[in-house]
Amino acid sequence: MESISSSKDFSRIFKYGRKVDQGPIRLWFFKKPETQLRVCFIGRSKKAVNRNRIRRRLKEGFRVHYYSFFQHTSYDFIFMSDERLIKADYLDIIRWMGELLEKAGVMNEAGTINDI
């Protein structure tokens, strides 16, 4: 899973991409002509420990449950959340991510994803 790292790519996604919210998670996504999925996970908190924990929980949820469906698509995804995610149940995180991806309308290209 490749990450998004350049400020030029972030600017393009925030400017031309679309945003959807579900629970404490936000998703920005942008369909690009290249054929490689790139994903970025952002945790918002004043403490580095909490930022890292939020990123790890988002990354693991996506990796385990959704990466295999999107690995051959050409999207850029940015998942962002705040400290509310730290105390959330793991299954809630997975459900929120699935609802975000459905709201975004990217599920059709990825195929069918079974409910968890």
LUMKOLSE-880147 format. One record per residue: residue in one letter; z, y negated, x negated of N, C-alpha, C in turn. Coordinates in steps of 0.001 Angstrom, whole numbers, always signed. Each point is the difference from the previous one (the first is absolute). Layout:
<atom type="a" n_w="Z" n_v="Y" n_u="X" ca_w="Z" ca_v="Y" ca_u="X" c_w="Z" c_v="Y" c_u="X"/>
...
//
This chain:
<atom type="m" n_w="+0" n_v="+1175" n_u="-864" ca_w="+0" ca_v="-1175" ca_u="+864" c_w="+0" c_v="-1228" c_u="-902"/>
<atom type="e" n_w="-1069" n_v="-748" n_u="+56" ca_w="-128" ca_v="-1200" ca_u="-821" c_w="+706" c_v="-1172" c_u="+677"/>
<atom type="s" n_w="+565" n_v="-874" n_u="-825" ca_w="+721" ca_v="-1160" ca_u="+514" c_w="-863" c_v="-1262" c_u="-110"/>
<atom type="i" n_w="+373" n_v="-984" n_u="+772" ca_w="-650" ca_v="-1306" ca_u="-57" c_w="+830" c_v="-859" c_u="-949"/>
<atom type="s" n_w="-642" n_v="-597" n_u="-999" ca_w="+795" ca_v="-729" ca_u="-974" c_w="-469" c_v="-1424" c_u="-277"/>
<atom type="s" n_w="-1262" n_v="-300" n_u="+193" ca_w="-461" ca_v="-1338" ca_u="-373" c_w="+249" c_v="-1007" c_u="+1123"/>
<atom type="s" n_w="+302" n_v="-1215" n_u="-389" ca_w="+262" ca_v="-1051" ca_u="+987" c_w="-1256" c_v="-317" c_u="+804"/>
<atom type="k" n_w="-1168" n_v="+198" n_u="-598" ca_w="-1262" ca_v="-217" ca_u="+699" c_w="-127" c_v="+980" c_u="+1180"/>
<atom type="d" n_w="+388" n_v="+1248" n_u="-216" ca_w="-58" ca_v="+1003" ca_u="+1070" c_w="+1008" c_v="-313" c_u="+1101"/>
<atom type="f" n_w="+1203" n_v="-409" n_u="-383" ca_w="+1003" ca_v="-369" ca_u="+1001" c_w="-489" c_v="-1179" c_u="+841"/>
<atom type="s" n_w="-547" n_v="-1001" n_u="-664" ca_w="-512" ca_v="-1169" ca_u="+727" c_w="-1087" c_v="+390" c_u="+983"/>
<atom type="r" n_w="-893" n_v="+880" n_u="-423" ca_w="-1089" ca_v="+446" ca_u="+874" c_w="+548" c_v="+741" c_u="+1219"/>
<atom type="i" n_w="+973" n_v="+865" n_u="-207" ca_w="+570" ca_v="+768" ca_u="+1113" c_w="+729" c_v="-916" c_u="+971"/>
<atom type="f" n_w="+809" n_v="-926" n_u="-521" ca_w="+746" ca_v="-903" ca_u="+877" c_w="-925" c_v="-982" c_u="+723"/>
<atom type="k" n_w="-1115" n_v="-373" n_u="-630" ca_w="-904" ca_v="-967" ca_u="+611" c_w="-959" c_v="+649" c_u="+993"/>
<atom type="y" n_w="-613" n_v="+1110" n_u="-364" ca_w="-1038" ca_v="+608" ca_u="+826" c_w="+455" c_v="+1251" c_u="+759"/>
<atom type="g" n_w="+1125" n_v="+563" n_u="-392" ca_w="+491" ca_v="+1207" ca_u="+659" c_w="+715" c_v="-314" c_u="+1306"/>
<atom type="r" n_w="+467" n_v="+1050" n_u="+661" ca_w="+742" ca_v="-164" ca_u="+1248" c_w="+1433" c_v="+469" c_u="-205"/>
<atom type="k" n_w="+912" n_v="-505" n_u="+845" ca_w="+1419" ca_v="+330" ca_u="-104" c_w="+483" c_v="+554" c_u="+1325"/>
<atom type="v" n_w="+823" n_v="+1066" n_u="-75" ca_w="+670" ca_v="+545" ca_u="+1184" c_w="+1458" c_v="+239" c_u="-358"/>
<atom type="d" n_w="+873" n_v="-121" n_u="+1006" ca_w="+1444" ca_v="+200" ca_u="-179" c_w="+471" c_v="+1136" c_u="+887"/>
<atom type="q" n_w="+973" n_v="+748" n_u="-488" ca_w="+669" ca_v="+1018" ca_u="+798" c_w="+1384" c_v="+211" c_u="-588"/>
<atom type="g" n_w="+1025" n_v="-229" n_u="+810" ca_w="+1357" ca_v="+101" ca_u="-524" c_w="+167" c_v="-986" c_u="-1145"/>
<atom type="p" n_w="+662" n_v="+419" n_u="-1076" ca_w="+188" ca_v="-908" ca_u="-1138" c_w="-1134" c_v="+50" c_u="-1021"/>
<atom type="i" n_w="-1087" n_v="+706" n_u="+318" ca_w="-1093" ca_v="+164" ca_u="-964" c_w="-1214" c_v="-821" c_u="+435"/>
<atom type="r" n_w="-647" n_v="-625" n_u="-988" ca_w="-1266" ca_v="-701" ca_u="+228" c_w="-1074" c_v="+703" c_u="-812"/>
<atom type="l" n_w="-1194" n_v="+14" n_u="+553" ca_w="-1134" ca_v="+596" ca_u="-697" c_w="-1150" c_v="-990" c_u="-17"/>
<atom type="w" n_w="-478" n_v="-305" n_u="-1193" ca_w="-1245" ca_v="-740" ca_u="-166" c_w="-1033" c_v="+1020" c_u="-443"/>
<atom type="f" n_w="-1196" n_v="-72" n_u="+551" ca_w="-1029" ca_v="+946" ca_u="-401" c_w="-1345" c_v="-698" c_u="-62"/>
<atom type="f" n_w="-842" n_v="+518" n_u="-872" ca_w="-1317" ca_v="-581" ca_u="-228" c_w="-963" c_v="+1130" c_u="-318"/>
<atom type="k" n_w="-1093" n_v="+70" n_u="+741" ca_w="-1048" ca_v="+992" ca_u="-236" c_w="-937" c_v="-549" c_u="-1054"/>
<atom type="k" n_w="-189" n_v="+725" n_u="-1074" ca_w="-836" ca_v="-479" ca_u="-1096" c_w="-1185" c_v="+937" c_u="-213"/>
<atom type="p" n_w="-1035" n_v="-464" n_u="-657" ca_w="-1190" ca_v="+836" ca_u="-174" c_w="+202" c_v="+1157" c_u="-983"/>
<atom type="e" n_w="+901" n_v="-126" n_u="-959" ca_w="+250" ca_v="+1092" ca_u="-941" c_w="+632" c_v="+1177" c_u="+739"/>
<atom type="t" n_w="-27" n_v="+1153" n_u="-596" ca_w="+525" ca_v="+1188" ca_u="+687" c_w="+1275" c_v="+514" c_u="-652"/>
<atom type="q" n_w="+972" n_v="-841" n_u="-143" ca_w="+1257" ca_v="+434" ca_u="-596" c_w="+1155" c_v="-677" c_u="+716"/>
<atom type="l" n_w="+943" n_v="+803" n_u="+446" ca_w="+1194" ca_v="-507" ca_u="+660" c_w="+914" c_v="-644" c_u="-1042"/>
<atom type="r" n_w="+516" n_v="-1176" n_u="+331" ca_w="+1013" ca_v="-645" ca_u="-832" c_w="+1140" c_v="-425" c_u="+911"/>
<atom type="v" n_w="+1228" n_v="+237" n_u="-454" ca_w="+1167" ca_v="-284" ca_u="+818" c_w="+1033" c_v="-731" c_u="-837"/>
<atom type="c" n_w="+672" n_v="-968" n_u="+626" ca_w="+1084" ca_v="-726" ca_u="-651" c_w="+1202" c_v="-6" c_u="+938"/>
<atom type="f" n_w="+1179" n_v="+173" n_u="-547" ca_w="+1235" ca_v="+10" ca_u="+781" c_w="+888" c_v="-1128" c_u="-514"/>
<atom type="i" n_w="+445" n_v="-863" n_u="+913" ca_w="+794" ca_v="-1164" ca_u="-385" c_w="+1321" c_v="+32" c_u="+740"/>
<atom type="g" n_w="+1077" n_v="-141" n_u="-752" ca_w="+1338" ca_v="-102" ca_u="+585" c_w="+490" c_v="-1424" c_u="-138"/>
<atom type="r" n_w="+542" n_v="-527" n_u="+1083" ca_w="+493" ca_v="-1377" ca_u="-36" c_w="+1520" c_v="+15" c_u="+79"/>
<atom type="s" n_w="+638" n_v="-475" n_u="-1045" ca_w="+1452" ca_v="-79" ca_u="-59" c_w="+371" c_v="-878" c_u="-1189"/>
<atom type="k" n_w="+1214" n_v="-517" n_u="+34" ca_w="+462" ca_v="-799" ca_u="-1130" c_w="+440" c_v="+887" c_u="-1165"/>
<atom type="k" n_w="+355" n_v="+1253" n_u="+295" ca_w="+483" ca_v="+914" ca_u="-1037" c_w="-1103" c_v="+977" c_u="-398"/>
<atom type="a" n_w="-177" n_v="+160" n_u="-1302" ca_w="-1042" ca_v="+890" ca_u="-513" c_w="+229" c_v="+1446" c_u="+443"/>
<atom type="v" n_w="+1244" n_v="+433" n_u="+65" ca_w="+305" ca_v="+1362" ca_u="+433" c_w="-539" c_v="+250" c_u="+1405"/>
<atom type="n" n_w="+191" n_v="-952" n_u="+883" ca_w="-479" ca_v="+141" ca_u="+1376" c_w="-1526" c_v="-73" c_u="+78"/>
<atom type="r" n_w="-614" n_v="-907" n_u="-764" ca_w="-1463" ca_v="-87" ca_u="-24" c_w="-614" c_v="+1327" c_u="-434"/>
<atom type="n" n_w="+567" n_v="+584" n_u="-1045" ca_w="-524" ca_v="+1267" ca_u="-508" c_w="+218" c_v="+1135" c_u="+993"/>
<atom type="r" n_w="+1136" n_v="+28" n_u="+651" ca_w="+280" ca_v="+1045" ca_u="+993" c_w="-973" c_v="-103" c_u="+1173"/>
<atom type="i" n_w="-273" n_v="-1212" n_u="+456" ca_w="-946" ca_v="-206" ca_u="+1097" c_w="-1387" c_v="+499" c_u="-417"/>
<atom type="r" n_w="-435" n_v="-384" n_u="-1196" ca_w="-1315" ca_v="+444" ca_u="-484" c_w="-80" c_v="+1515" c_u="-120"/>
<atom type="r" n_w="+1052" n_v="+613" n_u="-520" ca_w="-2" ca_v="+1460" ca_u="-150" c_w="-75" c_v="+699" c_u="+1346"/>
<atom type="r" n_w="+730" n_v="-499" n_u="+987" ca_w="-18" ca_v="+630" ca_u="+1325" c_w="-1372" c_v="-147" c_u="+664"/>
<atom type="l" n_w="-604" n_v="-1173" n_u="-109" ca_w="-1336" ca_v="-197" ca_u="+553" c_w="-1024" c_v="+896" c_u="-710"/>
<atom type="k" n_w="+60" n_v="+13" n_u="-1318" ca_w="-971" ca_v="+764" ca_u="-778" c_w="+113" c_v="+1493" c_u="+293"/>
<atom type="e" n_w="+1192" n_v="+513" n_u="+62" ca_w="+176" ca_v="+1430" ca_u="+252" c_w="-451" c_v="+375" c_u="+1409"/>
<atom type="g" n_w="+316" n_v="-843" n_u="+976" ca_w="-440" ca_v="+268" ca_u="+1367" c_w="-1511" c_v="+47" c_u="+104"/>
<atom type="f" n_w="-679" n_v="-935" n_u="-640" ca_w="-1458" ca_v="-22" ca_u="+40" c_w="-570" c_v="+1177" c_u="-775"/>
<atom type="r" n_w="+540" n_v="+275" n_u="-1163" ca_w="-521" ca_v="+1071" ca_u="-853" c_w="+80" c_v="+1359" c_u="+688"/>
<atom type="v" n_w="+1146" n_v="+297" n_u="+588" ca_w="+215" ca_v="+1309" ca_u="+597" c_w="-771" c_v="+177" c_u="+1301"/>
<atom type="h" n_w="-25" n_v="-1014" n_u="+853" ca_w="-521" ca_v="+178" ca_u="+1351" c_w="-1389" c_v="-564" c_u="+255"/>
<atom type="y" n_w="-459" n_v="-991" n_u="-764" ca_w="-1257" ca_v="-658" ca_u="+350" c_w="-1038" c_v="-44" c_u="-1113"/>
<atom type="y" n_w="+399" n_v="+143" n_u="-1238" ca_w="-945" ca_v="-138" ca_u="-1108" c_w="-1162" c_v="+975" c_u="+97"/>
<atom type="s" n_w="+265" n_v="+1240" n_u="+341" ca_w="-1064" ca_v="+1002" ca_u="+45" c_w="-1077" c_v="-354" c_u="+1027"/>
<atom type="f" n_w="+350" n_v="-734" n_u="+1044" ca_w="-979" ca_v="-394" ca_u="+1008" c_w="-850" c_v="-1188" c_u="-444"/>
<atom type="f" n_w="+553" n_v="-843" n_u="-848" ca_w="-677" ca_v="-1239" ca_u="-388" c_w="-556" c_v="+8" c_u="-1418"/>
<atom type="q" n_w="+214" n_v="+1065" n_u="-764" ca_w="-358" ca_v="-28" ca_u="-1419" c_w="-1487" c_v="-200" c_u="-262"/>
<atom type="h" n_w="-860" n_v="+333" n_u="+951" ca_w="-1438" ca_v="-172" ca_u="-216" c_w="-572" c_v="-1179" c_u="+789"/>
<atom type="t" n_w="+866" n_v="-889" n_u="+471" ca_w="-469" ca_v="-1176" ca_u="+721" c_w="-75" c_v="-1189" c_u="-955"/>
<atom type="s" n_w="-567" n_v="-1084" n_u="+469" ca_w="-185" ca_v="-1174" ca_u="-871" c_w="+815" c_v="-1183" c_u="+504"/>
<atom type="y" n_w="+1291" n_v="+215" n_u="+184" ca_w="+890" ca_v="-1053" ca_u="+473" c_w="+922" c_v="-469" c_u="-1115"/>
<atom type="d" n_w="+433" n_v="-1245" n_u="+127" ca_w="+1133" ca_v="-525" ca_u="-749" c_w="+1122" c_v="-171" c_u="+1008"/>
<atom type="f" n_w="+1157" n_v="+597" n_u="-257" ca_w="+1168" ca_v="-120" ca_u="+858" c_w="+1109" c_v="-700" c_u="-765"/>
<atom type="i" n_w="+695" n_v="-915" n_u="+668" ca_w="+1228" ca_v="-577" ca_u="-544" c_w="+1078" c_v="+213" c_u="+1053"/>
<atom type="f" n_w="+995" n_v="+812" n_u="-326" ca_w="+1156" ca_v="+220" ca_u="+865" c_w="+1136" c_v="-867" c_u="-519"/>
<atom type="m" n_w="+620" n_v="-766" n_u="+889" ca_w="+1094" ca_v="-878" ca_u="-387" c_w="+1158" c_v="+172" c_u="+972"/>
<atom type="s" n_w="+1213" n_v="+20" n_u="-543" ca_w="+1173" ca_v="+83" ca_u="+862" c_w="+1159" c_v="-738" c_u="-653"/>
<atom type="d" n_w="+1071" n_v="-145" n_u="+788" ca_w="+1181" ca_v="-686" ca_u="-507" c_w="+1190" c_v="+961" c_u="+3"/>
<atom type="e" n_w="+1207" n_v="-545" n_u="-133" ca_w="+1201" ca_v="+819" ca_u="-158" c_w="+335" c_v="+865" c_u="+1214"/>
<atom type="r" n_w="-575" n_v="-288" n_u="+1155" ca_w="+258" ca_v="+844" ca_u="+1173" c_w="-470" c_v="+1433" c_u="-226"/>
<atom type="l" n_w="-935" n_v="+188" n_u="-897" ca_w="-546" ca_v="+1330" ca_u="-249" c_w="+983" c_v="+895" c_u="-763"/>
<atom type="i" n_w="+923" n_v="-592" n_u="-711" ca_w="+946" ca_v="+787" ca_u="-802" c_w="+851" c_v="+893" c_u="+883"/>
<atom type="k" n_w="+448" n_v="-525" n_u="+1129" ca_w="+888" ca_v="+768" ca_u="+875" c_w="-756" c_v="+792" c_u="+1064"/>
<atom type="a" n_w="-1323" n_v="-140" n_u="+50" ca_w="-796" ca_v="+701" ca_u="+1006" c_w="-102" c_v="+1487" c_u="-336"/>
<atom type="d" n_w="-97" n_v="+804" n_u="+1027" ca_w="-180" ca_v="+1436" ca_u="-158" c_w="-1409" c_v="+262" c_u="-547"/>
<atom type="y" n_w="-146" n_v="+1013" n_u="-836" ca_w="-1286" ca_v="+316" ca_u="-608" c_w="-1061" c_v="+297" c_u="+1067"/>
<atom type="l" n_w="+362" n_v="+706" n_u="+1045" ca_w="-958" ca_v="+312" ca_u="+1065" c_w="-467" c_v="-1262" c_u="+729"/>
<atom type="d" n_w="+890" n_v="-989" n_u="+111" ca_w="-404" ca_v="-1276" ca_u="+598" c_w="-1033" c_v="-704" c_u="-875"/>
<atom type="i" n_w="+192" n_v="+65" n_u="-1305" ca_w="-942" ca_v="-618" ca_u="-929" c_w="-1381" c_v="+644" c_u="+155"/>
<atom type="i" n_w="-23" n_v="+1319" n_u="+71" ca_w="-1258" ca_v="+728" ca_u="+165" c_w="-657" c_v="-379" c_u="+1327"/>
<atom type="r" n_w="+789" n_v="-65" n_u="+1052" ca_w="-536" ca_v="-344" ca_u="+1321" c_w="-568" c_v="-1418" c_u="-11"/>
<atom type="w" n_w="+734" n_v="-958" n_u="-589" ca_w="-473" ca_v="-1388" ca_u="-76" c_w="-1320" c_v="-86" c_u="-774"/>
<atom type="m" n_w="-76" n_v="+734" n_u="-1103" ca_w="-1239" ca_v="-25" ca_u="-788" c_w="-1168" c_v="+550" c_u="+825"/>
<atom type="g" n_w="+226" n_v="+1087" n_u="+705" ca_w="-1054" ca_v="+563" ca_u="+842" c_w="-441" c_v="-961" c_u="+1089"/>
<atom type="e" n_w="+975" n_v="-678" n_u="+622" ca_w="-333" ca_v="-971" ca_u="+1044" c_w="-763" c_v="-1189" c_u="-578"/>
<atom type="l" n_w="+357" n_v="-406" n_u="-1213" ca_w="-733" ca_v="-1091" ca_u="-655" c_w="-1449" c_v="+389" c_u="-244"/>
<atom type="l" n_w="-201" n_v="+1198" n_u="-511" ca_w="-1349" ca_v="+451" ca_u="-298" c_w="-825" c_v="+170" c_u="+1269"/>
<atom type="e" n_w="+643" n_v="+406" n_u="+1090" ca_w="-709" ca_v="+92" ca_u="+1280" c_w="-354" c_v="-1388" c_u="+529"/>
<atom type="k" n_w="+964" n_v="-936" n_u="-54" ca_w="-262" ca_v="-1377" ca_u="+434" c_w="-1139" c_v="-620" c_u="-791"/>
<atom type="a" n_w="-45" n_v="+312" n_u="-1279" ca_w="-1030" ca_v="-560" ca_u="-868" c_w="-1380" c_v="+572" c_u="+319"/>
<atom type="g" n_w="-24" n_v="+1140" n_u="+662" ca_w="-1271" ca_v="+618" ca_u="+359" c_w="-663" c_v="+741" c_u="-1143"/>
<atom type="v" n_w="+749" n_v="+362" n_u="-1018" ca_w="-571" ca_v="+703" ca_u="-1142" c_w="+111" c_v="+1513" c_u="+127"/>
<atom type="m" n_w="+654" n_v="+481" n_u="+1041" ca_w="+185" ca_v="+1438" ca_u="+182" c_w="-1316" c_v="+709" c_u="+280"/>
<atom type="n" n_w="-937" n_v="-644" n_u="+678" ca_w="-1267" ca_v="+642" ca_u="+340" c_w="-769" c_v="+418" c_u="-1247"/>
<atom type="e" n_w="+17" n_v="-849" n_u="-1000" ca_w="-720" ca_v="+327" ca_u="-1232" c_w="+713" c_v="+1088" c_u="-789"/>
<atom type="a" n_w="+1330" n_v="+35" n_u="+92" ca_w="+768" ca_v="+961" ca_u="-766" c_w="+17" c_v="+1376" c_u="+657"/>
<atom type="g" n_w="-268" n_v="+80" n_u="+1299" ca_w="+76" ca_v="+1269" ca_u="+695" c_w="+1237" c_v="+37" c_u="+866"/>
<atom type="t" n_w="+308" n_v="+1142" n_u="+520" ca_w="+1136" ca_v="+157" ca_u="+902" c_w="+1257" c_v="+273" c_u="-802"/>
<atom type="i" n_w="+1062" n_v="-674" n_u="+356" ca_w="+1293" ca_v="+216" ca_u="-640" c_w="+950" c_v="+522" c_u="+1073"/>
<atom type="n" n_w="+582" n_v="+1130" n_u="-272" ca_w="+931" ca_v="+590" ca_u="+974" c_w="+1303" c_v="-776" c_u="+29"/>
<atom type="d" n_w="+626" n_v="-30" n_u="+1177" ca_w="+1279" ca_v="-685" ca_u="+137" c_w="+1064" c_v="+723" c_u="-804"/>
<atom type="i" n_w="+958" n_v="-752" n_u="-496" ca_w="+1075" ca_v="+564" ca_u="-818" c_w="+1197" c_v="+267" c_u="+867"/>
//
